[in-house]
Amino acid sequence: MAIPLSYNVRNLKLRKGLTIMTALGIALTVATAVFIMALLAGLNRAFGTTGDPLNVLVLRKGSNSELSAGGVQREAMQVFKDLPGVAKNNRNEPMVSGEDILIIVLPRKDGTGETNVTTRFLTPMGVEMRPEIKLVEGRWFTPGQREITVSKAIHDRFSHANIGDSMRIGSGDWKVVGVFDASGTAHASEVWGDINQISTDFERSIYSSALLRATDPVSAEALKNRANDDQRLELNGMLEPEYYRSQTKSGDPIKWVGQIVAIIMAIGSCFAATNTMYAAVAYRGREIATLRVIGFSRSSILTSFVLESLLLSLLGAAIGILLMLPFNGWTTGTSNAVTFSEVVFSLQMTPTVIGAALGFALFMGLVGGIAPAWHAASREILAALRD
Amino acid sequence: MTLTSFVRKNAFRNKRRSILTVLSIAFSLLLLTFMMTIWRSFYIDEGTAQSAQRLIVRNKVSLAFPLPGFYREKIRAIPGVTHVVNQQWFGGQYKDDKPENFFAQFGADPKELFDVYPEFEIAPDQLAAWQKDRAGCVVDGKLAEKFGWKIGDHLHLKGLIFPMNLELTVRGIFHAPLPTQSIYFDKTYIEEGFKPLKGSDGFFGVLVDSPENVTRVGQAIDELFRNSTAPTKTETERAFQLGFIAMLGNVKAFILIISSAVVFAILLVSATTMAMSVRERTREVAVLKTLGFTRGSILALFVGEAVSLSLIGGLLGSSVAFLLVAGAASQGGFLTGMKVTPPTILLAIAVAALVGFLSAFIPSYNASQTNIVDGLRHIG
């Protein structure tokens, strides 16, 4: 027969100070783990949800990023426009966009130094091909002008990124004319300007990448293979979501450090939980023996104490998660491992993160509680009664 | 019985609890030492003496923009400059895209590279062999050890940024005071495969004759190119490296958040233990008082107990951190060149002692203030 759970709840309540302090220790560990997992979830969301599966990204063969030297020749663009399976917009123009990426340095607003920012140069068609990106303030850049539109994250986090400000890119000053919202995508940390103007400024006759819109998923696959197989063009085609997913490795340093931190803190908390549970068992030596005399079996005492430890850790997890809730959505930036430029992302306390945090806490409770519970269950009744 | 042995006996009266507490504190301090080591190597370490005398000149827009190659001779003409070397990041792939196979590859001028980096040691015959072979390279000794490279080995690097691959022969192995994770080859090799790179360079390394002249030379370089098509940004090597750390994000805040969580966690663990052991001994405290122990000495007994437990934890944690970091640093990767230094260990132990003191203070103070009669009546 099982010992009722209310027995454990009452016991935890009895030693309030001890319960609260141990739970707080577990809460700190859980909060740290949630912090790290939420950072990674935010980063995965930024890259994982970028790109439309109908968009095919074309790069130079052998290259893995849009930042490479060399790229897509102008002539290749003409070939793309006539390929079957390329979608047309309502003005009957083929949806193909030649783009160029430059890295510029901007100072952070919070005074933590300056960092690289990806600047994408494209045509209005390129903007049209990403309908998920919305203008929130001002207007889009005008082709043929030195004008740029900045993302909201850049506008919020960097100096010189307000409408009316200008940034020096190459030989000219580019005026900020608008702000767009691309939150949750990899474009959230970009600055956009006109491709033809930058080509003139830098005398570049080559695009670093091309984006093709397919009419349907089958054509997208066909366009990708077409680009890969063309020996003359020497290109590498991939679906846009595949490309951005490959950049999630930018989170590797956080993941790596985070795992070490979480594991070490968890071990420390396990010891603390064990200590608390041993104390709980020690105080109740006679009580446990009495329970045995009444007829509760060893296994039900073992279960009861493990459950008490699990309750304790759940309390800790709840406090830890509550502690982190105010940080949900907090934005920060790190360096993209492929382009070495800023990628802005936000802390995302997704259900998976919360679930993992609860699991993590329960694991600590289980490991911390099992030895004391075993100790409680295995004591001889007579010896314990004599305490 | 002396006070010290009394403290020692009491500290280990409940062995299991003391060991668990010490281990818990040790793990937390291991983490704290680890975080402090990262902080130190990022923000405090000065690097070598030569590195304070070196400037890095890059395009003002960003490192991804090249500089005209003729800048090198113009920089050389500035008084105070002793040597200038061009460098170009190649960013190729060795074997596969696994992070452990990543290292830096720079194209540079073999004639002057080792003049700008005089602290890099290389055998003269190896240097001469490299200077003669356009497809040769020199590699960092630590990297050579990691990958098992020997003189005469061939390295294949797949170009990711540049549309070409490099077939390099190891001609020399150099040893630097801090691991560089780099290989250097003749930059003209890239120019041959990728013509647009002729006449332009990634950045320049400049060696200045004395540390006093560094600021002046840096300003002179930027002033010289201020109104040109490619203005420059010149900074010390140290500032240049800090720039890369700044790009990783708000590392300082990240470390601070984790460190404070850790310190607070130890405080809780230690306080819990002390509260438990003081509570158990209420009656004993009353007996001690009857024997004539003053409030002060009772306070000292308990605080001494907590501090010694946390000191043992601190010592254990930071020594394990020392060993782990030393082990990880020799594997290469993120921790390369990091070391847990004696000041870091001392600081960790001091934090431990402080936490022990703070955690014991309230329960011990309460115990020392208890009325003797109440204490004797206490049921545990």
Interface residues (C-beta under 8 A of the other chain):
Chain A: G17 L18 M21 T22 L24 G25 L28 T29 A31 T32 F35 R60 K61 G62 S63 N64 S65 L67 S68 A69 G70 L102 I103 I104 V105 R108 D110 T112 G113 E114 T115 N116 R168 I169 G170 S171 E234 K249 D252 P253 W256 I260 V261 I264 M265 I267 G268 S269 F271 A272 T274 N275 T276 Y278 A279 T332 G333 T334 S335 F340 S341 E342
Chain B: R16 R17 L20 T21 L23 S24 I25 F27 S28 L30 L31 F34 K60 V61 S62 L63 A64 F65 D97 P99 K158 G159 L160 I161 F162 P163 N165 F194 P196 L197 T229 K233 L242 G243 A246 M247 L248 G249 N250 K252 I257 I258 A261 V262 F264 A265 I266 L268 V269 A271 T272 T273 A275 M276 F334
